[in-house]
Amino acid sequence: MKIYKDIITGDEMFTDTYKMKLVDEVIYEVQGKLISRNQDNIILAGANPSAEGGVEEGNDDSVETGVDIVLNHRLQESFAFGDKKSFTLHLKDYMKKVLEKLQDSAPHQVDVFKNNMNKAMKDILGRFKELQFFTGESMDVEGMVAMCEYRDINGESVPVFMFFKHGLDEEKV
């Protein structure tokens, strides 16, 4: 299994256990699922727990509901970007930091990053109003800010998270 961590904060962002694809060689799109979990039990959204021997009504156990990627990796929703302009300014600063680290750690990826990032971000910024933003557990907006949008996949609304490939370290465990 691979754990993907933010290169700036060290926060764990996601693992390769989710359905994911690489877009334009710079953005990982990772599909999440809506889940509910009761202590250590995970119940997929839409499941019938009482029919499956799970939680009964009236039970006082605490239930946590949300997107699996957010819950499993302790991502924090960020409201720091009220408009496209403030997010674009943040991205410019963030991309400079990533580029500096990339020049040291993987110079062969600098051209891929420079050539493909503008196209990818132009596409994503065109959908700015549909996006939610998430930081890692440290809630440090100087690090990676993941973007999430809900997409219709096979007639179902699915949360799809977008992470910057070059802003991540892969750790094999």
C-alpha positions in Angstrom: 0.0 0.0 0.0 1.1 3.5 -0.7 0.4 6.5 1.5 0.4 9.9 -0.2 1.6 12.7 2.1 1.8 16.5 1.6 5.5 17.4 0.9 5.2 20.7 2.8 3.2 19.7 6.0 3.8 15.9 6.0 0.1 15.4 6.5 -1.4 12.2 5.2 -3.8 13.0 2.3 -4.9 9.6 0.9 -3.8 6.1 0.1 -3.8 4.0 -3.0 -6.7 1.9 -1.6 -9.2 4.2 -3.4 -10.1 4.2 -7.0 -7.8 6.8 -8.6 -6.5 8.1 -11.9 -3.8 10.5 -12.9 -5.0 13.4 -15.1 -2.6 15.4 -17.3 0.3 13.9 -15.4 -0.2 16.4 -12.6 -3.6 15.8 -10.8 -4.6 12.7 -9.0 -8.4 12.3 -9.0 -9.5 10.0 -6.1 -13.0 8.7 -5.7 -14.5 8.7 -2.3 -17.7 7.2 -0.8 -20.2 8.4 1.7 -20.0 6.2 4.8 -21.3 6.0 8.3 -19.3 4.3 11.0 -20.3 3.3 14.5 -17.1 2.9 16.5 -15.1 0.5 14.3 -18.0 -0.6 12.1 -18.3 1.0 8.7 -21.7 1.2 7.0 -21.9 2.2 3.4 -24.4 4.9 2.7 -27.7 3.4 1.6 -27.1 0.1 3.4 -29.7 -1.2 5.8 -27.8 -1.8 9.1 -30.8 -3.4 10.9 -31.3 -6.0 8.2 -27.5 -6.7 8.2 -27.2 -7.2 11.9 -25.8 -3.8 12.5 -27.0 -0.8 14.6 -30.6 -0.8 15.9 -32.7 2.2 16.2 -32.6 4.0 19.5 -29.0 2.9 20.1 -27.0 5.7 21.8 -23.7 4.8 20.1 -22.1 7.7 18.3 -22.2 7.5 14.6 -19.8 9.4 12.3 -21.0 10.1 8.8 -19.0 11.6 5.9 -16.7 10.9 3.0 -14.3 8.0 3.6 -11.2 9.9 2.4 -12.0 12.8 4.8 -12.7 10.6 7.8 -9.9 8.1 7.3 -7.2 10.7 6.7 -8.5 13.4 9.0 -8.8 16.0 6.3 -10.2 19.3 7.4 -12.6 21.4 5.3 -11.2 24.8 4.7 -13.2 28.0 4.1 -10.1 30.2 3.6 -10.9 30.9 -0.1 -14.1 33.0 -0.4 -13.5 33.7 -4.1 -11.6 32.5 -7.1 -9.1 35.3 -6.9 -7.9 34.4 -3.3 -7.6 30.7 -4.3 -5.6 31.6 -7.4 -3.2 33.7 -5.3 -2.8 30.8 -2.9 -2.1 28.4 -5.8 0.6 30.7 -7.3 2.4 30.7 -3.9 1.9 27.0 -3.4 3.1 26.1 -6.9 6.3 28.1 -6.3 7.0 26.0 -3.2 6.3 22.8 -5.0 8.5 23.8 -7.9 11.4 24.5 -5.6 11.1 21.1 -3.9 10.7 19.5 -7.3 13.9 21.0 -8.6 15.8 19.4 -5.7 14.1 16.0 -5.5 13.0 15.3 -9.1 14.4 17.7 -11.7 13.2 15.5 -14.6 9.6 16.3 -13.5 10.0 20.1 -13.7 9.0 20.4 -17.3 6.0 18.0 -16.9 4.8 20.1 -14.0 5.3 23.4 -15.7 3.8 22.3 -19.0 0.7 20.6 -17.7 -0.3 22.5 -14.5 -1.6 25.6 -16.1 -4.0 23.6 -18.3 -5.2 21.5 -15.4 -5.7 24.5 -13.1 -7.6 26.5 -15.8 -10.0 23.6 -16.2 -10.5 23.2 -12.4 -10.8 27.0 -11.7 -13.6 27.0 -14.3 -15.6 24.9 -11.8 -14.6 26.9 -8.8 -18.1 27.4 -7.4 -18.7 23.6 -7.3 -15.5 22.9 -5.3 -15.0 22.2 -1.6 -11.5 22.6 -0.2 -9.7 20.4 2.3 -6.3 20.7 4.1 -4.5 17.9 5.9 -4.9 17.2 9.6 -2.6 20.1 10.6 -5.0 22.5 8.9 -2.0 24.4 7.4 -3.2 26.2 4.3 0.5 26.8 3.4 0.5 23.1 2.4 -1.7 21.3 -0.1 -5.3 22.2 -0.4 -7.2 19.3 -1.9 -10.3 20.1 -4.0 -13.5 18.0 -4.0 -16.4 18.1 -6.4 -19.4 15.8 -6.7 -19.7 14.1 -10.1 -22.4 12.0 -11.6 -20.8 8.6 -12.1 -23.1 5.8 -13.3 -26.2 7.8 -12.1 -24.7 8.3 -8.6 -23.3 11.5 -7.0 -19.7 10.6 -6.1 -17.2 12.8 -4.3 -14.0 13.1 -6.4 -10.9 14.6 -4.7 -8.2 16.3 -6.7 -4.6 16.3 -5.3 -1.5 17.8 -6.9 0.8 14.8 -7.8 4.0 16.8 -7.5 2.9 18.1 -4.0 2.9 14.6 -2.6 5.4 12.1 -1.3 4.6 8.4 -1.9 5.4 6.3 1.1 5.3 2.5 0.6 4.1 0.6 3.7 
